[in-house]
Amino acid sequence: MISVSAACGCPTVVLLGNRPALAHDPKIRSVLAPRLHAITVQQVFEVCNNACRAVASDAPALATA
């Protein structure tokens, strides 16, 4: 469902832990850490917040396309 979400234009956040980041789509944002349980709420919040800012900054461009 990750790729489907990104293909629909949604910013997508994936908690991966100690795995390679998913870099095949710029809308997919990976949260990495040495272990999955080491990912903090603050890390997830920051990634989600940055993803929302990116969408908001693209909104005028999308409206005129």
Wavefront OBJ file of the C-alpha trace (Angstrom):
o trace
v 0.000 0.000 0.000
v 3.015 2.284 0.354
v 3.533 2.578 -3.382
v -0.204 3.003 -3.996
v -0.336 5.899 -1.554
v 2.647 7.598 -3.177
v 1.270 6.942 -6.675
v -1.915 8.756 -5.668
v 0.175 11.794 -4.757
v -0.033 11.397 -0.996
v 3.038 12.032 1.113
v 3.827 8.672 2.660
v 5.816 7.979 5.834
v 7.306 4.533 6.386
v 8.821 3.333 9.667
v 11.615 0.989 8.645
v 14.051 0.664 11.507
v 17.315 -0.882 10.303
v 16.493 -1.350 6.613
v 17.440 0.534 3.464
v 15.357 3.630 2.825
v 12.727 3.432 0.114
v 14.058 5.962 -2.382
v 12.184 5.081 -5.561
v 9.570 7.805 -5.067
v 10.179 11.285 -3.613
v 6.784 11.198 -1.870
v 7.930 8.284 0.301
v 9.719 9.382 3.448
v 11.534 6.751 5.469
v 12.135 6.907 9.205
v 15.259 4.921 10.034
v 16.892 3.851 13.297
v 19.197 1.052 14.449
v 16.081 -0.886 15.538
v 12.410 -0.327 14.866
v 11.596 0.245 18.535
v 14.243 2.994 18.641
v 12.147 5.246 16.389
v 10.732 8.020 18.512
v 7.442 9.855 18.294
v 9.444 13.053 17.790
v 11.199 11.583 14.726
v 7.887 10.536 13.188
v 6.329 13.916 13.973
v 9.211 15.765 12.299
v 9.065 13.621 9.164
v 5.273 14.003 8.928
v 5.508 17.745 9.545
v 8.145 18.137 6.807
v 6.024 16.073 4.417
v 3.005 18.307 5.071
v 5.088 21.434 4.508
v 6.318 20.043 1.193
v 2.736 19.379 0.088
v 1.651 22.861 1.183
v 4.492 24.502 -0.748
v 3.515 22.523 -3.887
v -0.191 23.389 -3.597
v -0.101 26.651 -5.630
v 1.826 24.908 -8.415
v -0.698 22.085 -8.496
v -3.618 24.517 -8.598
v -2.262 26.235 -11.707
v -1.306 23.037 -13.547
l 1 2 3 4 5 6 7 8 9 10 11 12 13 14 15 16 17 18 19 20 21 22 23 24 25 26 27 28 29 30 31 32 33 34 35 36 37 38 39 40 41 42 43 44 45 46 47 48 49 50 51 52 53 54 55 56 57 58 59 60 61 62 63 64 65
